[in-house]
């Protein structure tokens, strides 16, 4: 069981680190201390990825819902043909 506990602890640390990264990113972008393009280049990620990383959970949920709706509409359109 000790091994399983270690795995669970490590997994939870990933989640905490991601939340911290997103909070720090959002704070510094909003304050204008860094530019999105500089972060993207430093992390070797696209600017779109950085933009989404900087979103709040509520904003990310709205994007997910819009994406899901677009996919549903596309599938419905494809089956209507």
N, C-alpha and C positions, 0 to 999 in steps of 0.2 A: 504494500500500500504506500510505502514511502516514495516509491518511484512515481506512482500516479499523482501523489500530492505535489511532487516536484514539477511534473508536467503541467498540472493545473495552475500552479503558481507562476510558471514561466508564461503560460498563455495569458493569464490575467495581466502580467507585466507588459505584454505586447499592447493590449487594449489601453492600459494606462499611458503608455508611451505615445501611442497614436493620439489620444485625446490631448496630451500635453503639447505635442508637436502642432496640432491644429490650433490650439489656443494661442500659442506663442506666434505662430505664423500669422494668424488673424490680427493679433495685437500689433505686430510690427508693420504689416502691410497697411493697416488702417492708420497708423501713426505716420506713415510715409518714411519710416526708417530704412526700409529696403524696397526694392522694386521687384515686381512679380517675375520679370524676365531674369533678374539676377538669381533669384531663388531657383527658378526652373533650370537655369544653366548649372548652378552649383549642385543641385540634386539629380541632374540629368533626367528631368521629367518635363512634360509639356506644360505650357502656360495654362492650358485648360485643366490639367491635373492639379496644378497649384491653385487655380481659381476654385475648383471644387473642394480641395483640401481646406481652404480658408472659409468655406461656408459653415454656418451654424447647422445644427442637426435639423432644425425646422426648414431651413433653405434646402438642405440635401433631401429631406423627405418630399418637398414640393417637386424637386427635379425628378426624383424617382417616380412619383405619381404621374407626372407629365410624360415621362419616358414610357411608363407602362401603358398609359392611355394611347399614346402614339402607336405603340406596338399592337395594341388591341384593334385600333382603327385600321391599321395596315393589314392585319390578318383578316378582319371583317371585309375589307375591300378586296382582298385576294380571293376570298371564298365566294364573293358576290359575282365574280366574273364568270 
